[in-house]
């Protein structure tokens, strides 16, 4: 259905996509995996016509006859919603349907999203992601590209998405599933293509999670187990289905603590974490008392936090999503704050970057900081936390050890315990 033939793309001296060839057939779910900056999103933006390749060709066979363009749905990692529009109005804008048809469109998608009269700006991040998915599915694409779609979804919501993916693939839609979550890719993909530094280095229909994780990176890997060292600080994980008051809790913590003593990693980095039009150095200096000193310190932070950038003067908006998150982490954690509020801190990050974030949070706790980890990733919560609480409809459960929480968390998240 789609043939990518020796496609390359450079941005200045950076070779983002390097002589890639790949085919995608009807009814396939192709897992496209790799570390941040590997070229996955750039390649798919070329396929979707958002970017022009420097060389190579892309050939599509559609079901509508010769010369007809391939219908492509692209769910970007960064939301493309009109904030002041309601759910119904955003769907009408995307599909050409009437706002009153919104509930029927949502029902046909197989994705649960309530109250179509809510405005997009009032939705939780997970709900925004679901709205983007519904928009794309409603157009009945022949090729559906999903860029990190589960990064803001709970395990239950991810399972819901996978059921929808399998259904529409069985109906003939080809799906490209860009993800850093190895187990999810192994679970849902019928074929996997691994990218490193702009090239497809492995392509297989038979890879287990360990083989796939090894193929993604060139450096040795380690476990994500909890630290056994004594800590003076505590990591408290707040878990729950999106839209149950997580954002309000983070806002309350921000109001109650002086910004000079609080590190804040927001769930929506592009809206609340960075100014895309500013340089990395300017973003680092945003909350600094001495902006000149912060600017001078930025090159050291770039090296310490392994930020892939041309230098401190590069615009933050030109970085990959994972590297944007690293800039926020560097700015917030390096100040050694007393309290760190980390809302979905590994959303959209690859395996190595996730491990790096976890290490930084553990180190901050070990030096005495209290960590409030607000996450929809249960694996992350159980890996990191000393204490777990569930948030449901704006109320927190009692504090639990990870051992106690393991048998109760699912029922508490569903509001049945």
Secondary structure, DSSP 8 states (H G I E B T S, - for coil): -EEEEEEEEEETTEEEEEEEEEEE-TT-EEEEE-STTSSHHHHHHHHTTSS--SEEEEEE--TT-TT----EEEE-SS----TTSBHHHHHHHHH---GGGHHHHHHHHT-----TTSBGGGS-HHHHHHHHHHHHHHTT-SEEEEESTTTT--HHHHHHHHHHHHHHHHTT-EEEEE-S-HHHHHHH-SEEEEEETTEEEEEES---HHHHHHHH-SS---------S--SS-EEEEE--TTSSHHHHHHHHHHHS-GGGEEEE-S-IIIII--TTSBHHHHHGGG-SSHHHHHHHHHHHHHHTT---S-TTSBGGGS-HHHHHHHHHHHHHTT--SEEEEESTTTT--HHHHHHHHHHHHHHHHTT-EEEEEES-HHHHHHH-SEEEEEETTEE---B-HHHHTTTHHHHHTT--
